[in-house]
Amino acid sequence: EQKNWDEAIGEFAQACRLDPNSSEAHAGMSWALANTQKTSEAVEEARKAVALAPNNADAHSMLAWAYLKHGDPHTAATQYRLA
C-alpha cells in the first residue's frame, strides 16, 4: 500500500509542476502526503490549495483533515467550519 501512496505523491507532484495554480492538485498532494504520515508537508500543500481557492469548501475540508492528521484538532475544527 505504501508504494501506491508514493506513486500518488509522484503523480500529484507532477500535476503541481504542470499547473502550480491548481487548488485541486495541491489538495490531492496534501491527501497523499497525509496518508504517508508526512503531515507537516500535507498541511503546507493544503494551505496552498486554500490560498488558491479561498471559497472552495473542498480545499478547506482538506486543510481541516490535514490538521487533524497532524494532531491539531482545534485548527481542524476551525477549517471544517469554513468549509
Salt bridges, closest charged atoms under 4 A:
GLU44 OE2 - LYS48 NZ 3.80
GLU45 OE1 - HIS26 ND1 2.61
GLU45 OE2 - LYS48 NZ 3.43
